[in-house]
Every structure is written in C-alpha cells, then in structure tokens.
Amino acid sequence: GTNGKSTTTALIGHILNACGFQAQVGGNIGKSVLELAPPEARSVYVLEMSSFQIDLTPGLTPDIAVLSNLTPDHIDRHGTMENYAAIKARLLGQTAKDGQVVIGVDDDYSAAIFTRFASNGGPSALPVSVGKILGRGVFAVDGALYDAAGQRAAKVMEFAAAPRLPGVHNWQNAALAYAATKSLVKDSRAIVSAIASFPGLAHRMEEVGRIGKTRFVNDSKATNADAAGRALGCYPDIFWIAGGKQKEGGIKSLKPLFGHVRKAYLIGEAAPAFAATLDGLAPYEMSGTLERAVESAMNDAAAATASAPVVLLSPACASYDQFRDFEQRGDAFRALVAKRADAMRAAS
C-alpha cells in the first residue's frame, strides 16, 4: 500500500515471534530479502514490498498478501494513479490460490481491488476497515478492534491497550496485522497480547523526548501529505516542522487539519509552496534548515499557553534535497532534541 507498510510489516513479525514462530522481517524494511536467515521449521518471511520492488519480482507467490491503502504517491514514476494501483494489485494477483489477500477497503481504489478479488475464485479475500462496521471482515470503530470474519462481530481489544500505536492510521495497521495473522495464530488473545506489547518503529510518530511540557515527535517517515495528515490529526497543539522535496499536490489536502497547527516551520525546497498554502490559514516561518526549525519550534512551544504542546517533525515530503533519506532526517531531529535537553539539564 501507500502508507503504513513498515509499521504493519513490523507488527506482523512481532505478533508471529511472540506466538512461537521464527519470523524473518525484511524487504523494503531493514534487511534485504537475500540477507534473511534460511528457513527453519517455524519460519515465516514477512516482507514489505514497495511498488518498485513489486515491479521487479513477478515470480513471487505469497501465501498471504496485504494491501493497506492507496493514495497518490510516486506518480512521477507510474504516470497515473490507475497504473500505481494496478502495480499494487499485481502482488495480490500473484498470491497462492489457496492463500489469502487482506485488503483495507477505506479508499475507492482499494475497495475496487477488494471487489475484484472477492469474486474471482482465487485466494480468499478478507476486508479491513477503520470507522466502518463490516458484515464480514475485521474492523475498528470507536477505539476498539472487532473480528467479524466468518462469525458474528466480536470485540477483541481496545486500542488504548497499545500505547505505541496511537491514532486512527495505527488502528488500521493493527487491524491489518490482526487479519493477516489470524490464519496462522488460532488464539486471538495471543494476537491481541502481542499487539499491545508492540514497541513501535523509529521515525513513525516516535516520541524522542520531552522538555518541560513539550513533547517531541519524530514522524520523518511521513514523506507525503496523507502520511503527515495522520500525525496532524493526533494532537491539538502542534508546532509543525514540514518541507523537503515536494511531492505532487503539496499539502493542500491538509487544510482541514491546519486548525491543529499553532505554527509551521518550513524547510527545504518545498518551503515557498507550503508557505503559499498556509498563508492566512496558519502562522509559519521560513526556517530553511531543520536545525533552525527545531530551535524556533522549541522556543515557541515552551512559551505557548497550550498545556501539552507537540513539536512534530512530519515533513509531508521526501528528504532528498537536504538528507540522504528519511532515517537520516529523523536521526538529525532526535539528535537536536537530545542536544537541547542535555544543555537544559546542564544549566539547571
């Protein structure tokens, strides 16, 4: 899918390892496939696949394939949203006929793909939704996860029990992981226990420090507007660091969330375009670099009247104009926060 792949992949691996399997996690996250350990009796390979990697692996036949969601991304490579969606669907089409496809159905493109797979006589198709009650499938509503796969809907967990999976987007990640592991782990209570103990991933809404009343959240993996919107929806008082190498559409789709932004600090190539979108809707400054943005955001958050301000790095952009990758960008943010925290401790 477009967003949530890494968290869902890591969460599936965490569930399987907690439930007695030897899960090997890799692909587009962590180790490349050929670096993973050889198979053992309880081995399961959990692979994150980008659209680029799907293009390069026409012979892969997964036993279970998961599609999270589809929003515009990498259109410069694929030309149209339809072509992008078709590549994602191709991996599901390669799934073993006695296997299963798990599909998030909350966007139009993914819902259409589910309809096609639900009626084509191939692998069984299981829908997953957040915010919508399904007659059959796995869904999350009102902060709880429900299982209605082949049975009456039953609540299986409250997401409050999984503190490292905040926000509606992480409810989708957890629901997808639950649905994907049901056929391997028969005890749903064991899956739920593993979800609750998930430690989270670096650079995905990762809290990297607190200074006074201010929390600092590293969401450097938010390389498009849709991903950044998921973080913006989680906090009411945000000092938002955004910008980098802009993707198609910029941040115009995020306008309904600008009410959460107390001030934005714009960096990189996208700063002028983002400023034009924010103008008149939210305060901003042209910080230019991450270091200047962090310094300004820290000072403004400390002086704010908000009871729980959040300095949020959620760039809505690729990192390639100023950083090697989103990991380097997130590490730089973490280091800047730690440096300021150390300085304040030394001063006190």
Buried (B, 14 or more C-beta within 10 A) or exposed (E): BBBBBBBBBBBBBBBBBBBEBBBBBBBBBBEEBEEBEEEEEEBBBBBBBBBEBBBEBEEBEBBBBBBBBBBBBBBEEBEEBEEBBBBBBBBBBBBEEEBBBBBBBBBEBBBBBBBBBBEEEBBBBBBBBBEEEBEEBBBBBEEBBBBBBEEEBEEBBEBEBBEBBBBBBBBBBBBBBBBBBBBBBEEBEBBBBBBBEBEBBBBBBBEBBEBEEBBBBBBBBBBBBBBBBBBBBBBEBBBBBBBBBBBEBBBEBBEEBBEBBBBBBBBBBBBEBBBEBBEEEBEBBBBBBBBBBBBBBBEBBBEBEBEEBBBBBBBBBBBBBBBEBBBEBBBBBBEBBEEBBEEEEEEE
